[in-house]
Amino acid sequence: MNSKKLKIGVIGCGGIFNGAHIYAYLDNEDVEVVAFCDIVLSKAVSTAKKFGLDESVCYENFEDLLNIEGLDAVDICTPNYLHSVIAVKALEKGINVFCEKPDAVSVKEAQKMQDAAQKSGKVLMVMRNNRYNNYSKFLKQYIADGKMGEIYTARCAWRRRRGIPGKGGWFTTKEQSGGGPLIDLGVHMIDLCIWLMGNPKPVAVSAATYSKFANSDTQADSEHAKFGEAKADGTFDVEDLAMGFIRFDNGCTMQIEFSWASNVEREIHFIELRGTKAGASTDTVDKQFKIFTEENGVTVDVIPNLPKLEGGHKLNLLHFFDVIKNGKKPDFEPIQGVNMVKILEAAYKSAELGEEVKI
Ligand SMILES: NC(=O)c1ccc[n+]([C@@H]2O[C@H](COP(=O)([O-])OP(=O)(O)OC[C@H]3O[C@@H](n4cnc5c(N)ncnc54)[C@H](O)[C@@H]3O)[C@@H](O)[C@H]2O)c1
């Protein structure tokens, strides 16, 4: 174990850093946040205060933060369109990068990130917090033990009745977000399924997107709608519902559905995997994770009693620290990010063309 504290710079001191990432740093003897950057300086300063620090370690311009001597890593929590811009510059300076999802807003940008990581030999890790849920960890092992047999199809969704984040702000402005719920929520659930299925390569996507709630001011009923700052009279040029179908090189398929607003009963997110020996599903309404299998000639439903774990965001960041400090093998590889953005980009293209798009 390397006893030197990692020196980290935070870029983007908004909702996700203060609501989730911060718990990986506070009271952590292995790391030290040495600089905070936000284009709104007061946000950097109020975040620094939580660490007992003041404006002397705060920056408005991320390039100034990247010039700090001896920085081991940056944690990027800015709007989506800045992920690759900042990540590439950091990697070129030999700084390890942890970046929020989605990886990037285009395949071209995701590829630049992968190339910069490869060239620098530094770690590039993008947030995949759902891989660190108790049921995800259990399933990964269950599958590795061969208990699900061959997994041949999956279904996942995250649908909200009313839960548009930061309406009018960067979340709903395509140029800054890259898209609506497909890129925002899809990246979580699609990644989880692909990772559990053993990372097959996507080869084709068919999708449809809709935007029906841009002018609705009905109150949100999702706690997740609190992310991002809303802007009256701002832009809303992204979808609010995406439906689709993905094909993989090994014959596996996946049905997907993501909404920020749609007339469904309530918010739900789930994954469902079907294997030849067992199936599995998670259900956020009943808070149940079930395995569907058979024993002695009868079908059996199994509800594992899983331990409660710390938040996935914190566990993902702790893993990143372990990788750069102790050389632990990373759970995430940049190629997975490129493949993820290939799916998202192909889905938007398919929705535009009205036909399946090959990757
Ligand atoms: N993993 C998750 O569960 C999860 C949840 C929410 C958001 N996110 C992701 O986290 C990122 C941030 O989302 P958020 O909800 O915190 O948004 P936010 O708007 O609350 O925070 C973004 C911050 O970045 C700052 N910023 C903008 N441009 C900047 C620049 N050029 N340099 C420095 N700072 C800049 C903004 O002022 C703001 O404080 C997004 O990519 C989003 O997709 C992930």
The ligand as a Gaussian input file, in Angstrom:
#p B3LYP/6-31G(d) Opt

LIG

0 1
 N      -23.811000       9.322000     -11.743000
 C      -24.952000       9.908000     -11.415000
 O      -25.798000       9.315000     -10.749000
 C      -25.200000      11.339000     -11.840000
 C      -26.280000      12.050000     -11.311000
 C      -26.435000      13.385000     -11.700000
 C      -25.557000      13.980000     -12.599000
 N      -24.527000      13.240000     -13.110000
 C      -23.581000      13.834000     -14.079000
 O      -22.733000      14.746000     -13.385000
 C      -22.418000      15.853000     -14.227000
 C      -22.812000      17.140000     -13.516000
 O      -24.194000      17.094000     -13.232000
 P      -24.838000      17.915000     -12.012000
 O      -26.189000      17.352000     -11.803000
 O      -23.890000      18.006000     -10.906000
 O      -24.992000      19.339000     -12.729000
 P      -24.868000      20.783000     -12.065000
 O      -25.341000      21.727000     -13.108000
 O      -25.502000      20.782000     -10.733000
 O      -23.287000      20.938000     -11.837000
 C      -22.384000      21.187000     -12.878000
 C      -21.401000      22.235000     -12.392000
 O      -20.416000      22.432000     -13.390000
 C      -20.122000      23.837000     -13.417000
 N      -19.505000      24.199000     -14.705000
 C      -20.098000      24.460000     -15.889000
 N      -19.167000      24.773000     -16.816000
 C      -17.961000      24.691000     -16.197000
 C      -16.632000      24.892000     -16.614000
 N      -16.333000      25.260000     -17.875000
 N      -15.644000      24.730000     -15.723000
 C      -15.904000      24.386000     -14.440000
 N      -17.166000      24.175000     -13.983000
 C      -18.175000      24.316000     -14.850000
 C      -21.476000      24.501000     -13.194000
 O      -21.363000      25.831000     -12.767000
 C      -22.061000      23.592000     -12.128000
 O      -21.752000      24.033000     -10.812000
 C      -23.159000      15.621000     -15.540000
 O      -22.300000      15.076000     -16.485000
 C      -24.252000      14.620000     -15.180000
 O      -24.614000      13.772000     -16.255000
 C      -24.330000      11.951000     -12.731000

